Amino acid sequence: MNKLINEKSNIQILLVEDESLTQELLLKLLKRKYNKVVVAQNGVDALKIYKNYFLNNENFDIIISDINMPMMDGTELLQNIRQMDEFIPFIFLTGQTDLNNILQLIELDINDYILKPLDIKRLFGSIDNIINKKFRQDYIKKLSNYVHLNNNLYWDRDNKTIYQNNKSIKLTKKEILLLDLLFDNVNTLIKTEDIIYLLWEDSLDDESSNSNLKNLISRIRIKINTLNIENLYGMGYQLRV
């Protein structure tokens, strides 16, 4: 139980709020319970912070964001971050009570929206629910030997084998290494340099490594034409479902 409490208190939260008094209050309240809270002033600032964390091998566990902000609003921020991580939990803070706007937020796959003036008890309850769900999902993921992309295509984690229509597809050693990494991080961006280090370590220069990686992915796409491996330019690759 103590271990779980410690893990919860050490989650990383990105708080995006342009109104200074609200930001100050939320930061003070959140830091009473959580050790790592980073503040962004608007969507542009938040996206820059998120990308810098990603490039430095760090991740946020939850993003709490206002919607109406200058430069980049919360909706556009969510759309940008979803290109890198489809699963990162989002809680929106909003003064909007229009039903159509709220339905639009739900369609963007958010975890919760909390109307202003804020109900702090509900905010903490929402964060707690998200953390508990994540721990359960991580636990189930460890127990599962198979990752299914659809009824006809799945990856066997134990045997490092991909099956299509119940037939295994022959793979090279590097194709297996890459697919194992991608299937362990479905819909989540993996840095290009991390993939290259896994496959070739430091034996090749950057230009050769990038070229080899592109060729490797092209061969995989030919072998498994239903596999959707996307490249976010300058950032990395992800297996999209």
Buried (B, 14 or more C-beta within 10 A) or exposed (E): EEEEEEEBEEBBBBBBBBBEEBBEBBBEBBEEBBEBBBBBBBBBBBBEBBBEBBEEEEEBBBBBBBBEBEEBBBBBBBEBBBEBBBEBBBBBBBEBEEEEEBEEBEEBEBBBBBBBEBEEEEBBEBBEEBBEEBEEEEEEEEEEEEBEBEEEBBBBBEEBBBBBEEEEBEBEEBBBBBBBBBBBBBBBBBBBBEBBEBBBEEEBEEEEBBEBBEEBBEBBEEBBEEBEBEBEEEBBBBBBE
